[in-house]
């Protein structure tokens, strides 16, 4: 392969990869799930082959790159529409600490050891498991941490809460509706039912669960709703 052909392939490969990555969206680099990881490796390998492997024609290299991008976009669309597919490909978040207690069975499921867990906690400025109310290991490998109330920084909103003497009914905000469908597992765990959920939606002027894109119950028992039409309730 001549220097001029190599230079042409390198520039072409870079420009094509840049353009295709832009088309696939920011999730490909901002949230590295299992699917995104595999997709990124495959795309990078195809781009490198186009740039350096003279046995692969430029046409075939471009077809491979565009074809993989289309496949990734289709899988991303299915991921948005099918919760079951999303769980199968990306997995689900796991609660690894609950009220200061480490869930050892959950740690084994995500193959996370105690040293790695403590390292992730330290990155959240948490140096004791006992200070944690909930810790959730996300599908992209990050750890979301909710400290116990006595460990949280006091805010102006907290002062207002204390002044009216209200208390939290639920330990953590929890999704009850996702993409127009009731999350029955969460509803059952909170000892709630669909009748209660429907009444809450009716009080907000929403007549059908299918009109709701996302809804979650707050710690104080109120329902936060995001409908499909993006009206604020």
Residue frames as qw, qx, qy, qz and C-alpha x, y, z in Angstrom:
[[0.000, 0.889, 0.459, 0.000, 0.00, 0.00, 0.00],
 [0.416, 0.459, -0.023, 0.784, 1.44, 3.36, -1.01],
 [0.202, -0.223, -0.443, 0.845, 1.78, 6.29, 1.39],
 [0.271, -0.032, -0.184, -0.944, -0.83, 8.27, -0.54],
 [0.583, -0.274, -0.655, -0.395, -3.36, 5.41, -0.40],
 [0.484, -0.294, -0.689, 0.452, -2.71, 4.89, 3.32],
 [0.044, -0.129, -0.234, 0.963, -3.18, 8.60, 3.99],
 [0.424, -0.139, -0.404, -0.798, -6.41, 8.62, 1.98],
 [0.604, -0.305, -0.729, -0.103, -7.73, 5.60, 3.89],
 [0.358, -0.239, -0.582, 0.690, -6.80, 7.09, 7.27],
 [0.133, 0.065, 0.056, -0.987, -8.51, 10.40, 6.54],
 [0.525, -0.166, -0.540, -0.637, -11.56, 8.69, 5.05],
 [0.553, -0.279, -0.769, 0.154, -11.84, 6.29, 7.97],
 [0.194, -0.202, -0.469, 0.837, -11.62, 9.12, 10.50],
 [0.280, 0.019, -0.119, -0.952, -14.22, 11.26, 8.75],
 [0.581, -0.195, -0.654, -0.443, -16.63, 8.36, 8.26],
 [0.482, -0.274, -0.744, 0.372, -16.29, 7.20, 11.88],
 [0.042, -0.144, -0.309, 0.939, -16.81, 10.74, 13.12],
 [0.417, -0.045, -0.296, -0.858, -19.92, 11.19, 10.99],
 [0.615, -0.216, -0.720, -0.237, -21.43, 7.78, 11.84],
 [0.367, -0.225, -0.684, 0.588, -20.77, 8.25, 15.56],
 [0.159, 0.073, 0.132, -0.976, -22.59, 11.58, 15.42],
 [0.553, -0.118, -0.504, -0.653, -25.52, 9.87, 13.73],
 [0.572, -0.214, -0.786, 0.095, -25.68, 7.14, 16.40],
 [0.424, -0.805, -0.181, -0.373, -25.97, 9.76, 19.13],
 [0.042, -0.708, 0.519, -0.477, -24.30, 10.75, 22.37],
 [0.861, -0.362, 0.214, -0.285, -25.42, 7.67, 24.29],
 [0.915, 0.293, -0.220, 0.169, -22.77, 5.66, 22.44],
 [0.498, 0.406, -0.435, 0.631, -20.04, 7.51, 24.33],
 [0.272, -0.527, 0.302, -0.746, -21.81, 8.85, 27.43],
 [0.770, -0.257, 0.388, -0.436, -23.36, 5.61, 28.69],
 [0.321, 0.437, -0.824, -0.165, -21.17, 2.57, 28.13],
 [0.838, -0.101, 0.354, -0.402, -23.57, -0.34, 28.54],
 [0.662, -0.114, 0.709, 0.214, -22.80, -3.87, 27.30],
 [0.616, 0.636, 0.447, 0.127, -24.40, -3.12, 23.93],
 [0.175, 0.976, -0.120, -0.043, -22.62, 0.21, 23.52],
 [0.450, -0.636, 0.592, 0.208, -19.31, -1.39, 24.47],
 [0.676, 0.132, 0.679, 0.253, -19.65, -4.12, 21.83],
 [0.468, 0.825, 0.309, 0.065, -20.89, -1.62, 19.26],
 [0.037, -0.950, 0.274, 0.146, -17.97, 0.76, 19.86],
 [0.533, -0.423, 0.678, 0.277, -15.38, -2.03, 19.62],
 [0.650, 0.378, 0.623, 0.215, -16.88, -3.38, 16.39],
 [0.335, 0.930, 0.150, 0.005, -17.09, 0.06, 14.82],
 [0.211, -0.853, 0.432, 0.202, -13.51, 0.87, 15.78],
 [0.627, -0.177, 0.709, 0.270, -12.28, -2.45, 14.38],
 [0.591, 0.615, 0.493, 0.172, -14.07, -1.89, 11.09],
 [0.146, 0.985, -0.059, -0.064, -12.68, 1.62, 10.86],
 [0.392, -0.667, 0.582, 0.251, -9.14, 0.41, 11.54],
 [0.681, 0.130, 0.676, 0.250, -9.51, -2.32, 8.91],
 [0.467, 0.835, 0.282, 0.076, -10.65, 0.23, 6.35],
 [0.040, -0.960, 0.254, 0.108, -7.65, 2.42, 7.15],
 [0.256, -0.669, 0.686, 0.124, -4.87, -0.18, 7.18],
 [0.648, 0.025, 0.758, 0.068, -5.98, -3.42, 5.48],
 [0.194, 0.445, -0.480, -0.730, -5.27, -3.16, 1.77],
 [0.025, 0.102, 0.967, 0.231, -7.08, -6.47, 1.12],
 [0.133, 0.660, 0.681, -0.289, -10.36, -4.71, 1.95],
 [0.247, 0.461, 0.385, 0.760, -11.57, -2.36, -0.74],
 [0.049, -0.006, 0.247, -0.968, -12.70, 1.12, 0.21],
 [0.540, -0.188, -0.388, -0.723, -16.20, 0.28, -1.04],
 [0.698, -0.261, -0.666, -0.019, -16.51, -2.84, 1.10],
 [0.359, -0.094, -0.544, 0.753, -15.06, -1.05, 4.10],
 [0.235, -0.079, 0.050, -0.967, -17.62, 1.75, 3.80],
 [0.653, -0.224, -0.521, -0.502, -20.45, -0.75, 3.34],
 [0.607, -0.205, -0.702, 0.312, -19.36, -2.57, 6.50],
 [0.152, -0.061, -0.401, 0.901, -19.23, 0.65, 8.52],
 [0.412, -0.096, -0.138, -0.896, -22.59, 1.95, 7.29],
 [0.671, -0.192, -0.655, -0.288, -24.16, -1.49, 7.70],
 [0.475, -0.200, -0.691, 0.507, -22.99, -1.79, 11.31],
 [0.056, 0.015, 0.231, -0.971, -24.24, 1.72, 12.03],
 [0.561, -0.158, -0.367, -0.725, -27.68, 0.89, 10.64],
 [0.655, -0.209, -0.724, 0.052, -27.74, -2.29, 12.73],
 [0.295, -0.125, -0.552, 0.770, -26.85, -0.27, 15.84],
 [0.271, -0.054, 0.003, -0.961, -29.58, 2.29, 15.10],
 [0.655, -0.205, -0.553, -0.472, -32.18, -0.46, 14.63],
 [0.589, -0.219, -0.702, 0.334, -31.14, -2.13, 17.90],
 [0.102, -0.040, -0.360, 0.927, -31.31, 1.26, 19.61],
 [0.473, -0.156, -0.234, -0.835, -34.87, 1.76, 18.34],
 [0.713, -0.244, -0.641, -0.148, -35.90, -1.70, 19.58],
 [0.424, -0.079, -0.604, 0.670, -34.20, -0.86, 22.90],
 [0.169, -0.074, 0.157, -0.970, -36.43, 2.22, 23.25],
 [0.628, -0.118, -0.313, -0.702, -39.62, 0.33, 22.42],
 [0.855, -0.174, -0.476, -0.110, -39.10, -2.95, 24.26],
 [0.423, -0.732, 0.417, -0.334, -38.35, -3.03, 27.97],
 [0.955, -0.151, 0.254, -0.006, -37.78, -6.79, 27.81],
 [0.775, 0.503, -0.059, 0.379, -35.17, -6.40, 25.09],
 [0.042, 0.834, -0.306, 0.458, -33.53, -3.59, 27.06],
 [0.701, -0.565, 0.377, -0.218, -33.27, -5.78, 30.16],
 [0.971, 0.086, 0.175, 0.139, -31.87, -8.71, 28.17],
 [0.650, 0.595, -0.079, 0.467, -29.20, -6.62, 26.44],
 [0.111, 0.694, -0.296, 0.647, -28.26, -4.03, 29.06],
 [0.425, -0.179, -0.759, 0.461, -29.32, -5.70, 32.30],
 [0.334, -0.816, -0.349, -0.318, -31.07, -3.89, 35.15],
 [0.014, -0.654, 0.448, -0.609, -29.84, -1.63, 37.97],
 [0.718, -0.249, -0.633, 0.145, -29.11, -3.54, 41.17],
 [0.415, -0.820, 0.137, -0.370, -29.54, -2.32, 44.74],
 [0.705, 0.232, -0.567, 0.358, -26.24, -3.27, 46.35],
 [0.195, -0.021, -0.620, 0.759, -26.71, -1.42, 49.65],
 [0.387, -0.597, -0.488, -0.505, -30.05, -1.08, 51.42],
 [0.527, -0.795, -0.023, -0.300, -30.27, 0.94, 54.65],
 [0.209, -0.771, 0.583, -0.149, -26.61, 0.46, 55.43],
 [0.774, -0.163, 0.611, -0.038, -26.66, -3.27, 54.73],
 [0.133, 0.473, -0.702, -0.516, -24.66, -4.73, 51.85],
 [0.881, 0.224, 0.167, -0.383, -26.70, -7.00, 49.59],
 [0.353, -0.481, 0.755, 0.272, -24.09, -9.72, 49.06],
 [0.625, 0.327, 0.704, 0.085, -26.29, -11.72, 46.68],
 [0.419, 0.889, 0.154, -0.100, -26.68, -8.66, 44.43],
 [0.135, -0.808, 0.508, 0.267, -22.93, -8.05, 44.54],
 [0.535, -0.144, 0.799, 0.234, -22.34, -11.56, 43.25],
 [0.586, 0.622, 0.519, -0.012, -24.82, -11.03, 40.42],
 [0.334, 0.941, -0.054, -0.010, -22.95, -7.97, 39.15],
 [0.865, 0.118, -0.138, 0.468, -19.52, -9.50, 39.96],
 [0.034, 0.815, -0.194, 0.545, -18.57, -6.62, 42.23],
 [0.678, -0.170, -0.568, 0.434, -16.23, -7.26, 45.17],
 [0.395, -0.821, -0.330, 0.248, -16.10, -5.27, 48.40],
 [0.462, -0.363, 0.155, 0.794, -12.89, -3.46, 47.48],
 [0.150, 0.297, 0.527, 0.782, -14.44, -2.25, 44.21],
 [0.244, -0.768, -0.564, -0.182, -17.65, -1.26, 46.03],
 [0.457, -0.717, -0.182, 0.493, -15.74, 0.78, 48.60],
 [0.380, -0.118, 0.323, 0.859, -13.75, 2.45, 45.83],
 [0.004, -0.531, -0.579, -0.619, -16.96, 3.48, 44.07],
 [0.376, -0.807, -0.446, 0.088, -18.36, 4.80, 47.36],
 [0.482, -0.498, -0.008, 0.721, -15.24, 6.87, 48.00],
 [0.233, 0.195, 0.443, 0.843, -15.71, 8.50, 44.60],
 [0.253, -0.698, -0.490, -0.458, -19.09, 9.66, 45.93],
 [0.018, -0.516, 0.426, -0.743, -17.39, 11.02, 49.09],
 [0.833, -0.400, 0.001, -0.382, -18.79, 8.18, 51.18],
 [0.246, 0.535, -0.770, 0.245, -16.30, 6.44, 53.45],
 [0.259, -0.069, 0.870, -0.413, -18.62, 4.20, 55.44],
 [0.226, -0.251, -0.843, -0.419, -21.28, 1.78, 54.23],
 [0.168, -0.509, -0.736, 0.414, -23.23, 2.64, 57.37],
 [0.049, 0.435, 0.073, -0.896, -23.76, 6.17, 56.02],
 [0.193, 0.055, -0.662, -0.722, -25.59, 4.85, 52.95],
 [0.624, 0.179, 0.420, -0.634, -29.36, 4.53, 52.76],
 [0.857, 0.393, 0.329, -0.055, -29.39, 3.13, 49.21],
 [0.096, -0.592, 0.598, 0.532, -26.69, 2.42, 46.65],
 [0.815, 0.445, 0.311, -0.200, -27.65, 1.31, 43.15],
 [0.408, -0.323, 0.647, 0.557, -25.20, -0.21, 40.68],
 [0.539, 0.617, 0.024, -0.573, -26.27, 1.13, 37.29],
 [0.897, 0.330, 0.288, 0.063, -26.13, -0.69, 33.97],
 [0.515, 0.797, -0.204, 0.242, -23.26, 1.52, 32.77],
 [0.759, 0.043, -0.425, 0.492, -21.08, 0.50, 35.73],
 [0.024, 0.467, -0.281, 0.838, -21.54, 3.64, 37.83],
 [0.336, -0.378, -0.787, 0.354, -22.84, 3.73, 41.40],
 [0.226, -0.611, -0.170, -0.739, -25.72, 5.98, 42.45],
 [0.401, -0.156, -0.716, 0.550, -25.73, 6.71, 46.18],
 [0.361, -0.718, -0.200, -0.560, -28.37, 8.10, 48.51],
 [0.245, 0.227, -0.685, 0.648, -26.92, 8.91, 51.92],
 [0.318, -0.567, -0.727, 0.221, -28.88, 8.51, 55.12],
 [0.031, -0.898, -0.284, -0.335, -30.70, 11.71, 56.03],
 [0.534, -0.814, 0.022, 0.228, -28.44, 12.48, 58.98],
 [0.643, -0.225, 0.368, 0.632, -25.46, 12.37, 56.57],
 [0.386, 0.636, 0.450, 0.494, -27.00, 14.63, 53.93],
 [0.214, 0.028, -0.088, 0.973, -26.23, 18.32, 53.68],
 [0.094, 0.642, 0.620, -0.441, -29.06, 20.45, 55.03],
 [0.175, 0.301, 0.454, 0.820, -30.84, 22.52, 52.38],
 [0.260, -0.017, 0.148, -0.954, -33.39, 25.31, 52.52],
 [0.650, -0.119, -0.508, -0.552, -36.01, 22.83, 51.35],
 [0.552, -0.148, -0.776, 0.265, -35.18, 20.57, 54.30],
 [0.047, -0.057, -0.464, 0.883, -35.77, 23.47, 56.70],
 [0.508, -0.048, -0.168, -0.843, -39.22, 23.99, 55.19],
 [0.674, -0.113, -0.702, -0.200, -39.93, 20.29, 55.60],
 [0.380, -0.120, -0.721, 0.566, -38.97, 20.36, 59.25],
 [0.150, -0.022, 0.226, -0.962, -41.11, 23.42, 59.83],
 [0.664, -0.076, -0.226, -0.709, -44.30, 21.73, 58.70],
 [0.531, -0.298, 0.716, -0.342, -43.43, 18.49, 60.48],
 [0.867, 0.308, -0.164, -0.355, -43.91, 16.22, 57.47],
 [0.556, -0.414, 0.715, 0.089, -42.28, 12.79, 57.22],
 [0.338, 0.390, -0.707, -0.483, -41.19, 10.58, 54.37],
 [0.869, 0.008, 0.251, -0.427, -43.49, 7.67, 53.59],
 [0.947, 0.308, 0.006, 0.091, -41.15, 5.92, 51.15],
 [0.705, -0.482, 0.224, 0.469, -37.44, 5.23, 51.34],
 [0.301, -0.274, 0.513, 0.756, -36.56, 6.21, 47.77],
 [0.522, 0.487, -0.072, -0.697, -38.30, 7.73, 44.72],
 [0.449, -0.012, 0.882, 0.143, -39.55, 4.80, 42.65],
 [0.279, 0.144, -0.536, -0.783, -40.83, 4.50, 39.07],
 [0.515, 0.230, 0.704, -0.432, -44.46, 3.37, 38.80],
 [0.696, 0.640, 0.298, -0.131, -45.08, 4.00, 35.08],
 [0.297, -0.483, 0.551, 0.613, -42.57, 3.67, 32.25],
 [0.095, 0.140, -0.685, -0.709, -43.46, 4.31, 28.62],
 [0.598, -0.088, -0.234, -0.762, -47.21, 4.07, 29.26],
 [0.767, -0.131, -0.622, -0.090, -47.01, 0.80, 31.22],
 [0.606, -0.710, 0.176, -0.313, -47.37, 0.18, 34.94],
 [0.351, 0.437, -0.782, 0.273, -44.29, -1.19, 36.68],
 [0.790, -0.420, -0.290, -0.339, -46.20, -3.80, 38.67],
 [0.750, -0.040, -0.484, 0.450, -43.12, -5.05, 40.53],
 [0.192, 0.204, -0.317, 0.906, -42.50, -1.64, 42.07],
 [0.501, -0.393, -0.140, -0.759, -46.19, -1.04, 42.73],
 [0.846, -0.305, -0.424, -0.103, -46.49, -4.34, 44.61],
 [0.623, 0.028, -0.467, 0.627, -43.31, -3.77, 46.61],
 [0.009, -0.213, 0.229, -0.950, -44.70, -0.43, 47.83],
 [0.049, 0.390, 0.860, -0.327, -48.00, -2.12, 48.78],
 [0.318, 0.416, 0.012, -0.852, -49.95, 0.02, 46.29],
 [0.525, 0.341, 0.774, 0.099, -52.41, -0.96, 43.56],
 [0.233, 0.266, 0.524, 0.775, -53.55, 0.27, 40.15],
 [0.153, -0.807, -0.549, -0.154, -56.72, 1.79, 41.61],
 [0.406, -0.756, -0.089, 0.506, -54.63, 4.09, 43.80],
 [0.404, -0.180, 0.416, 0.795, -52.42, 4.95, 40.84],
 [0.117, 0.530, 0.638, 0.546, -55.42, 5.69, 38.60],
 [0.248, -0.871, -0.414, 0.094, -56.95, 7.95, 41.25],
 [0.435, -0.590, 0.107, 0.672, -53.69, 9.87, 41.57],
 [0.295, 0.080, 0.552, 0.776, -53.54, 10.37, 37.81],
 [0.024, -0.713, -0.633, -0.299, -57.20, 11.46, 37.68],
 [0.322, -0.830, -0.252, 0.379, -56.49, 14.11, 40.29],
 [0.323, -0.459, 0.335, 0.756, -53.85, 15.48, 37.90],
 [0.516, 0.606, -0.017, -0.605, -56.29, 15.50, 34.99],
 [0.204, 0.383, -0.836, -0.337, -54.89, 12.37, 33.32],
 [0.814, 0.008, 0.136, -0.565, -57.51, 9.79, 32.39],
 [0.974, 0.194, -0.111, -0.033, -55.37, 6.96, 31.01],
 [0.694, -0.541, 0.362, 0.306, -52.12, 5.34, 32.10],
 [0.733, 0.308, 0.398, 0.459, -51.16, 5.01, 28.43],
 [0.211, 0.931, 0.100, 0.282, -50.95, 8.83, 28.27],
 [0.452, -0.847, 0.275, 0.049, -48.08, 8.84, 30.76],
 [0.637, 0.590, -0.469, 0.163, -44.50, 8.50, 29.58],
 [0.517, 0.110, -0.672, 0.520, -43.02, 8.33, 33.08],
 [0.499, -0.703, -0.032, -0.506, -44.32, 8.59, 36.64],
 [0.550, 0.086, -0.697, 0.452, -42.59, 8.06, 39.95],
 [0.547, -0.764, -0.326, -0.101, -43.67, 8.24, 43.54],
 [0.178, 0.698, -0.393, 0.571, -41.70, 10.66, 45.68],
 [0.353, 0.049, -0.785, 0.507, -40.44, 10.04, 49.20],
 [0.236, 0.041, 0.435, -0.868, -43.32, 12.09, 50.63],
 [0.384, 0.348, 0.835, -0.186, -45.93, 9.98, 48.79],
 [0.420, 0.691, 0.042, -0.586, -46.72, 12.44, 46.00],
 [0.762, 0.284, 0.519, 0.262, -46.73, 11.37, 42.36],
 [0.008, -0.647, 0.336, 0.684, -44.49, 13.12, 39.82],
 [0.703, 0.440, 0.558, 0.010, -45.79, 12.67, 36.28],
 [0.028, -0.480, 0.476, 0.737, -44.30, 13.28, 32.83],
 [0.714, 0.460, 0.458, -0.263, -47.01, 12.76, 30.16],
 [0.654, 0.235, 0.511, 0.506, -46.34, 12.08, 26.50],
 [0.267, 0.836, 0.313, 0.362, -47.58, 15.52, 25.48],
 [0.511, 0.126, -0.259, 0.810, -45.02, 17.16, 27.83],
 [0.300, -0.747, -0.156, -0.573, -47.62, 19.18, 29.70],
 [0.199, 0.261, -0.681, 0.655, -46.54, 20.05, 33.22],
 [0.619, -0.551, -0.470, -0.305, -48.72, 18.70, 36.03]]
